[in-house]
Amino acid sequence: MSDVPVTEAQNRRELLLSTSPHLHSRWTTKQIMWFVVLALLPCVISAVLYFGLYQLLVIATAVLFAVGTEAVIQYLMKKPIAVSDGSAVITGLLLGLIVPPNFSLAFTALGSIFAISVGKMLFGGLGYNIFNPALVGRAFLQAAFPVAITTWTMPQFAVDSISKATPLAALKFDGVSTAMGPLFFGNVGGSLGETSAIAVLLGGVFLLVTGIANWRIPAAMVVGVIVFGGALWLIDSNYPNPIFHLFAGSFLFGAVFMATDYVSSPITGLGMWIYGLGISLILVLIRVFGGLPEGVMYSILFMNAFVPLINRYTRPRIFGEVKS
């Protein structure tokens, strides 16, 4: 044994106790929010490219009123104004990208106010909302202004620039299928941020590479659409094929930017798979058998409600815990 004396500091054993979280990301919450904003820029560029500069006004209005509403509510509640964290910017940006081209600025402002006040702040603010706030705002607009929210304008490069149906509506109601090329690049009718698959995928790859988004939820949704949509297509070839399900409508946008929302999605690996598969099942059922051609918004909001239960029943057992 060594004859070197042990000092009091070396002999002391310390047990540090702290509250969760015990696992930390390399990114702060603020950094994550602004990275998501950066990932959404390809969709913004695509919207302007295909539908014109007016779309910048729609998106800017959504962001401005989202940020303003949050700041006002925090001021009235005598809480620190934390709009610089970027969460309100994301809500406004997402809402602006899921409305039709040339949408009313007044309606857009109302949607943002509702998204922040009811979808977010009513539950306690960032980290407490049960539902995705942007989708709450979109659901409000769907209920309040059903005609305006379903009036679609064809891209400015199209030969016919009058309002027409989206690819999903054209297939469901007219039996007309859209080629994959326009779906991939975005030269089709639809919401501002959903038409271009390549723009969404660029943002999605960025989020996955940086570790901002968890790959399990988008993967589960893709698997679910292929399995559920493919099964129905094999039964009846008049139903949309699974590839069309993937690239048409807002599936990709919802899978990358909506369903992966940290607050309103599960925190366990198994829970993410259940959540993603559930979204795809409901989505396929709505698209095939429902009265609406699209169902991404409703399927995500529906599964948001089950996230607490999913987290409860998929949490790993604590070491040493006795299962009752």
N, C-alpha and C positions, 0 to 999 in steps of 0.2 A: 504493500500500500504506500501511497505517496505521503511524505511528511509535510507537504504544503498545507497550511491551515485553510479550512473552509470558512469563507467570510459569511457574515449574516445574510447578505444579499443573495449569495449563491445557495444558501441553505433554505431560503424562504420559497415556498410554493404558493403560487397565486392562481386562483380560479376566477376567471373573468365571466361575468354574467351579462348578457345583453338581450334585447328584444329582437325579434325577427325584423328584416330578413337576414339570414346568416350567409346566403349565397348572393354575391353581388355581380352585376354586369360591369363590363369595362366602360359602358356608356352611362351617363347620367340621364335622368328623365328628360331634362331639357334638350340634351343632345339627341336623344332618340326621337323626340317630337320633330325637331328640325331636320333630321335625316329623312323622316317620312315625308315632310314637305318637299325635300329635294327629290325623293323618289317619285313624287306626283308630278313633277315638272314635265316629263315626256307626255303625260296625258293632257296637260294644259296646252302644250305646244301642238299636239295633235288636234285638240278641239279648235284652236285658233286657225290652224292650217286648213281644216276641212269645212269649218262653219263660219269663219270670219272673225274680225276683230271685236265685234260686239260681245263675243263670249267672254272676253276679258272683263267687260263691265259686269256681266253676270257673276263671274267668279269673284271679282273684287268686292261686289256688293255682299255676297254671301260671307266672305271673310271679314269685311268691315263690320257688319252687323253682329256677327258671332263674337268678335273680339269686344265690340262696344257693349253688347248685352252682358257678357261676363264681367266686364269692368264695372258696369253700373250696379249689378247685383252684389258684387263683392264690396263695393263702396257702401251700398245701403245696409249691408250686413256687418259693416265695420270690420271686414276682413282684409288682409293684405291683397292688393291688386296684383295678381300673378299671371297676367296675360302674356308676359314675356316667356313663359314656359313653352309656348307654342301649341298647347292643346286646343285652345279655341280657334287658332289659325287652321289647324288640321280639320276640325269640325266644319268650319266654313268652307274650306277648300274641297273637302269631300262632298259636302252638300251641293256646292256649285258645279261639281263634275257629274252629279247624278240627276240633274234636271235636263229637260230637252233643250236643244239649241234655240236661241232667241227667246228664252223664257223671260217673263215679266220681271223687272227689277223689284217692283213692289212685292210681288209674290215671293221672290227669292229672299228679300229682307224678312218677311214674315216667317218663312221657313227657318231661317237662321235664328231668329228670336225664339221661336218655339223649340228648336233643337237644343239651344243652350239653357234656356230657362226651365223647360220641362224635362228634356232628355238628360240634362247634366246637373244643373244646380239644384233642382228640386230634390235630388237624391243625396246632395251633400257636396257636389263638386267633383273634381278630378279624383279618380280612384274609387268612387262610391256608386257611380251610375250602373244600373243593371243592364240597360239596353244601349246599343250604339247610338250616340246622340244624333249623328248625321242621318241615320236611318229613321230615327224618330221624327226628325224634321221632314224627311221625304214622305213618311207615312201621313203626316199632317197635311202636306201639300196634296197628296193623293186623295185624301178625304175632302179637303176644302175646295180644291180646284181640279176636279177630275178631268175636265175637258182640256184645260191648259197643260196639265202635266202629261197628257197622252197625245199631244199634237206634235208630230215629228216633222222636222225639216230635213230634206235630203242635203248631202254635202254640196258645197258650191261648185265642185268639179263635175257633178252629175249633170246629165243632159237635161233632165226634168227637175227643176228646183222647187216644185210645189211640195206641200206637206204630204208625206206618204207613210206607210206602215214600216215598222222595224222588220228585220229579217224574221224574227220569231212570229210577229203578227202576220206577216205575209205567208208564212208556212202554215200557221194554225188556221187562219180564216180563208186564205185564197189557195192554199196548196202549192204556193210558189216557193221554190228553194233558192237560196242565195249561194253563189259560188264562194269557195273558201278564200280566194284571193282578196276580194273586197273586205271580207270579215277579218282577215289577218291584218291588213294595212289600215282599215278604218273608213273606207269610202262607202259607208252605208248609213242609214238612218239609225238614230238611237240617242241615248243620253251623251252628254259632252265627253265624259271620260271613259265610256265603255266601248266605243266603236272600234278602236284600234287595239287589237290584241298585242301587236308588237310593242306599243307604247306601255301597256300594262306590264308586259313581261320584262321590259327593260327596268322598270321600277321594282318589280318583284325580285329580279336577280340581284339588284343592288341591296335590297333589304335582307335577302338570304345570305349573301356574301358577308355583309357586315354583322350578321347575327341579330339584326333588329327583329326580324320576323321568324317565328318558329315554322320549320318546313312541314310539320306534321298536319296542321290544319289544311293548308292548300292541297297536300298530298292526299289526305283523306277525302276531301271534296272531289278531287279528280278521280280517285278510285271509285267513289260512290256513284258519280255520274256515269262512268264507264260501265259499272256493274248494273245499276238500276236502269239507266237509260238504254244500255245495250240489251238487257233482258226484254224490255218492252218492245224494242225495235225488232228483235228476233221473233217475237210473237206476232207483230204486225209491222210490216215495213213502211206503212204510211206514217208511223210515228217518227219523230226526229231521231236520227242516228246519234250515237254518243259523241262523235267528233263535232257535229253541229251544236250539240248541247254545250260543249266546252268553249267554242269560239263565238257563239251567238249570244246576244244580250249582254248582261252585266255579270256573267258567271266569273270570268277571270278577275274583273275588278273587285267583285265581292270577295273572292277567295284570297286575293292578295292584300287588299286594303281594309276591308270591312270585317270579315270573319276573324282576322288575326288581331283585332283590337285587344290590348292587354287586359283591360278592365272587364270587358263583357265576354271573355272567352275562358275556357278552363285552364287550370295551371298544371294539371298532371298530364303525362304523356298519353296514357290510356284515355283520359277524358277528352283530349284533343281529337283523337281518332273517332270516338263516339260522337262528339260534337260535329266534326266535319262530315261524317257519314250521314248523320241525321239531317244536316242542312241539304245535302245532295238528294236524299230520299224525298224530302218535302218539296224541294225544287222541281224534281222530275215529275212528281205527282201533279203539281200545280200546272206545269207547262203542258203536260199530256192530257190531263182530265179536267183541269180547272177552267174557269171562264176567262181567265187572264192569260195572255201569252207568256208573261214573265212572272217569276216568283222568288227571285233572289232576296229582295228586301224582306218579304214575309217569312221566308225560311230562316234567315239569319235572326230576325227579331224573335221568332218562335223558339229557336234553340237558345237564344240569350236567356230566356226565362228559365231554362232548365240547367243553366251553368252551375248555380249553387248546389243542386242535387248531384250533378255529375261530379263536381269537386268532392262532395261529401263521400260518395260511394266509390270513388276511384283513388282516394288518397292512400299512399303506402302506409302499412302498419308501422307504428312507432316501435323502435327496438325495445324488446322486453314487454310489449303490450300484450295482454291476454285478450283474445278475441271472445266476445260474449256469444 
